[in-house]
């Protein structure tokens, strides 16, 4: 939880010929990305003042301050957008920003270290924690459900897991 920024979307290229961009929102409420402006690039050096103009297929069309041509908009394709954590809404006790879970140590219910969360994935059926570690031959994808992960302790930097039998063998 040391980073003060959270990924909220990405620029998918130009939309039209007047400098609008296509925005992919990674927010639970996709339209909320417009509320978090100004957004920054991954390195934090570039700031984007974003105004959503309309919903389009797979995202939104948006105006970025200072971008007036299709060529300028196309040049921004692939830029990942970050918002400051303090402008994002507080989450209920049982919900977490993915960025907060990455790097946490995963322990089993007996206290043995299983690995570290290296990524959080969602392929449509729910979140999966990708757990990596020196004792593992390959990363393990563990369901992020209350049954498998009963405890997330952000303050201590750990997760207590009760993985299905054989998952970590």
C-alpha positions, 0 to 999 in steps of 0.5 A, spaced: 500 500 500 505 504 498 503 507 491 498 513 492 496 511 485 491 506 482 490 504 475 483 506 472 484 505 465 487 506 458 487 510 452 485 505 446 487 510 441 483 515 437 476 516 436 474 520 430 478 526 427 478 531 432 483 529 437 478 525 441 480 518 444 478 512 446 478 510 453 477 503 456 475 504 464 477 499 469 473 502 474 467 498 477 463 503 475 466 505 468 463 512 467 466 514 474 473 514 470 471 521 468 470 523 476 477 521 477 481 526 473 486 529 472 489 522 471 497 521 470 501 516 466 505 510 469 511 514 470 507 520 473 510 525 469 504 526 464 497 529 467 491 528 463 485 532 464 479 527 461 472 529 460 468 523 457 464 525 451 459 519 450 459 512 451 462 508 445 462 500 444 467 497 449 469 504 452 468 511 452 470 517 447 473 522 451 477 529 450 484 530 453 486 537 454 491 539 449 490 533 444 486 536 438 488 532 432 487 524 430 495 524 430 496 526 437 490 522 439 493 516 436 500 517 439 497 516 446 494 509 444 496 504 450 498 509 455 495 506 462 491 511 466 492 512 474 488 516 479 490 518 486 488 513 491 485 519 495 480 521 490 477 514 489 471 511 493 473 508 500 471 500 499 467 496 504 471 491 509 471 485 504 473 489 498 480 491 495 483 494 490 488 489 486 494 494 487 493 493 495 493 485 494 499 484 490 505 483 494 502 480 500 505 474 503 500 468 502 500 463 508 496 457 509 491 456 516 497 453 519 502 459 518 506 456 513 508 461 507 505 459 500 508 464 496 507 472 494 501 475 490 504 477 484 498 478 480 490 479 480 486 476 474 479 476 472 477 472 466 469 473 468 468 467 473 471 471 479 478 474 481 484 469 482 490 471 485 496 469 482 501 466 487 509 465 486 514 463 490 521 460 490 518 453 493 513 453 487 515 450 480 510 455 477 505 460 479 499 458 482 492 461 481 488 461 487 480 463 487 479 469 491 473 467 495 471 468 502 472 460 502 479 460 500 481 466 502 478 468 509 483 473 511 486 479 508 490 483 513 493 489 509 496 492 515 500 486 516 501 485 509 499 478 509 493 473 506 491 467 510 488 462 505 485 455 506 486 452 498 483 446 495 487 440 497 492 439 492 493 446 489 500 447 492 503 440 491 
